[in-house]
């Protein structure tokens, strides 16, 4: 690419982050820093039972012995874990039971983000758990879902109301010893969502959690736990945004999914945390451990992610395919622009017989962005006839960005079929000129071409989300092509 | 409508067009013929605004306005259409989405409201029928996996959708068998209007049996060396391009 194209690239990729506003709220926060005392206070604020505090302390003590992982293709400045606020909650008189109880400022904030907390005004077919900083502020449609035996609540509430389920499943897929950030999260997680779909129930609406970081100097550490009993089905969506700030903020989450026989969970993410400014100042550090287990035969987990935000993304939504004939899917679009870095991918662990997995990863790099796909496909000894198909495509916009692919394949069973395809391409000048010649300007052309490139993944999203994601891709790349 | 005056253009410092003069009026069809490397495709690309070529001299006016300073998308919106010799594939972008974006961008330029979905789909249906195009085409990605013939027909289909004032068809017949060429030519003829014009670039005379031009120009060495009516094309067919080259050197 020659020098003349840089202005075009810059022009197309310098879009403004739309969700960077701050809501002025009275916060109930703990002081900065991390120690056992803070954890005890946090647990007390959440009215937690003793057993939960014990889990937190165990995780914290283990975390102290751990080292930061350094294998990712990321440059991350040293994070001072004592300089972070681990609990900050918008103050409200009481937990919001009905819509009228929710602080109007919070309602306004979520309205601005396109999320209505008022069930009357809600997009049909969607139930939302809205999480601001450390707590869930409102979960919609809880009652009507409860009629079907579905539990959809904030994690804190589930700890109090459904301790047996939480004790049984929490940490069963991602134990606190799993990795540095998982241990940290297990020690200080403050809220998140819990979903339980009982045997034979097909959840009639999309469940979603909207995560919003608002307070400064605060880390967000949420947990999501989804359990689908025999024959159950749920589609779950997650969206994220944060204000623009010069200082980096930490987000370290855990998502666990447990799927029993013949059940299916579809998990979709549109991650749009503040990515930092065009010089790389500020932005969210996003360290997330997401993993699901297909426990029963013929069970299925499908991950779809559109990652456009965060200064740094470290995230590998994975599937453990234990049940025979279980299926794992991973569809991903990751965009890095300006100084963003992403190291993302998946792990597909084939344990059961006739297990199948598919990986479709589309990386898009622009500006000085660095985008890595990291994946593991493991076929263990007893996984007869396991099949995997992986496709990793990288699209480069401009000549200062990078795309990297780190596929790992470990096969211990001769009957397995594992295929891996990878491509790297640039948006062609000829494609752009072709669009120009039909009257389409370069910026719109790039949006069209990128959305076309990502279409296979976007098609996997629920429709309303797909439209949002398409716009988001275009905005994320405003200012970037040649 | 189009007035080209002493146009010169180069690529990588090598001059390809060495002073082209051409006047095209409403309702006219001009054929530009010439041997390989004579500058035919360069002329088409320069008129469409392809920036790999540098204009080194001359002027071009389109409907009285200087053309050479306009961005390629502005030229398209003003009514210049280029039928590509090698249409480009855009994976994952459906023809419907592509055409709808193009039409609405052009309408915006002309200060018309966006076309709504049902009007657009009706237009698409009508034009497909007019161009005798397979109706599955609309749901496919732009040129992706199209055969050579399908790509060329898709160009003419886009021309029908956009109804340009000036269409420049760059070797639309190349790579087509006689039946495919007839279909393309029929499509083009259906788009001839008293208020638009066409420049048909071709290496062979045979296309001109089906798209009958008002004028024929022969390009050689970056200049128009001879102009005439359609009989010039027959003469060329008979004597070959060497005849022009030799005559030109004398």
Interface residues (C-beta under 8 A of the other chain):
Chain A: X4 X428 X429 X430 X431 X433 X434 X435 X436 X437 X438 X439 X440 X441 X442 X444 X448 X449 X451 X452 X453 X454 X455 X456
Chain B: X48 X49 X50 X51 X52 X71 X72 X73 X76 X77 X81 X82 X84 X87 X88 X89 X90 X91 X92 X93 X97 X98 X99 X101 X102 X105 X106 X109 X141 X158 X162
